[in-house]
Structure formats: structure tokens, C-alpha cells
Amino acid sequence: MKSNYKIAAAAIASFVLGASTVSVLHAQAKLPAYAFVEIDVKDQDGYTKDFLPKAQANIREYGGKYLAGGFNKAISLSGSPPPTRVVLLQFPDMDSLKTFNVKQRQLEAELGDKYASFRGVAVEGVEQK
């Protein structure tokens, strides 16, 4: 009979330890980060052929996902009308987004500024409950 109590106590202890480990790991998980970018395209052909493929490769390299946007897809809810291209990107965390941004800014300076002007905003996601 005593061995049954030992097995039951070991099972309960394992469950409690596992549950506490999951909650600690969940608390350490980084939140996703989002980039909202307004792009005023001056030369759509050059932008599409020369700049966009390189920008999309940068997004993928840093774990980014294209969530919404495109050419002439945004509407104004208030204020001035949106630029010709608006995109919403998601990254695994703010560190990934910041690292992506360093490389992206370099690409914009070297190539993108010939075809468009850029304005971007980053925001960290919130924990979903």
C-alpha cells in the first residue's frame, strides 16, 4: 500500500513541476513586433523590379511576415489620404524587427530612395489573454 502512495506522490509532484515550468517558459516568451510602413512610390516600375525583391528578402531573412497592404490598398479613415503603398509586417520580436530595420534602412539609402520615400513605425505586440 505504501508503494501506491509513493507513486501517487511522484505523479502529483511531476504534474506540479511541469505546470510551473510551462508558466515560467511562457513568461519568458518574447512578444511579436509589428512594423507599419507608409511608402510614397515615385517610380512604380523601378520600385517593383529593383527594390521590392530585395526588401522582401530582408523581411524573410529576419523572420518577418507580410500581414496586410500593397499598392493602393489602404483607405483613409481620418486625416490626409494614405500614400500609394502601405504595409503591415509582423516579426518574432522587437529585437528581430530592429535588426531588420538596420539592414532595410541601408537598402533604402542605397537603392530605395531613388524610387520612393519611406515612413515606418514599430510597435511591440501585447500578450493575448
N, C-alpha and C positions, 0 to 999 in steps of 0.2 A: 504494500500500500504506500509506503514511503517513497518508492521509486516513481509512482504516479504523480505525487506532489512535486517531486523534483522536475519531472518532465513538464508538468503544467507551469511551474515557476519559470523554467527556462524558456518556454514558448511565450509567456507573457513578457518576460524581460526582453526577448528578441523583438517582439512587436513594439514595445515602448522605445527601444533603441533605434529601430528602423524608422518609426514615426518622427522621432526627434531629429534624426539625420536628414530626413526629407525636408523638414521645416527649416533647418539651418541652410541646406543647399538652396532651397527656394529663396531664402532671404538674401543670399549672396548673388543670385542671378542678376545680370545687368538688364536694364530696360532697353527696349528698342529706341532708336532715334530717327527722327524724320527731317527731311530737307524739303522745303517748299521753294522752288526756284522760278522766278519770272525772267523770261528771255525775250528781248525785243530783237527779233531776227531782221537783219537788213538785207541779207543775200541768202534766200532760202535754198537755192541750188547748191551754193558753196557750203553752207551750213550742213545740209543733209549729206553731201558727198564727202567733204573733207573733215569736218569737226565731229559730227554726231557719232560715227562709228567708234572713234577714239574715246569720246565721252562715255558711250555705252560700255565699252570695255573697262574703263575705270570703275564704273558703277559695279559691274560684276566682280571685278578684282577685289573689292573691299566688302563684298557680301551684300551689296545693295540690291533692292528690288524696286522696279518701276511700278508704282501703285495706281497713278492716275495722271492724266494730262495729255498733251500733244499740241499740234498746230491748230489754232483757232477752236479749241475745245472748252475754254473757260468762258464763263459769263460773269458780268459784274452784278453783285448783289447790292452794293452801295459804293459811292465814290467814283473815281475815274475808271474807264474801261481797262480790262487786263491787256497785257502785251500779247503778241501773236503766239507765243508758246509759254505754257505754264506746266510744270511737272511736280509731282509729289513722289518722293523717294523714301524708302524705309531701309535702315541699316541695322545690323545686330545690336549696336550700342553706340553711344556718343563718341567713344574713342575711335571706332571704325569710321564714323562719319567725319571726324576731324582729320584723320589720316587721309581719307579720300579727298577731302577739301583741299589739302595742301597740293596734291597732285593735280587736281582739277583746276585749281587757280593757275598753276603753271601752264597747263594746256590752254586755258583761256587766254593767258598773256601771249603765248607763242603762236596760237592759231585762231582761237575762237573770237577774239576781239575784232578780227577782220570781218566777221560775218554777223556778229550780234553783240548786244550788251546784256549783262547778267546782273541779277539781284537775287540773293539767296538768304533764306532764314532757316536755322536749325532749331529743333525743339526735341527735348527728351520726352519719351512716352511716359505714360503713367501706368501703375500697376492696376491690372483689371481685377475687379472683385466680383 
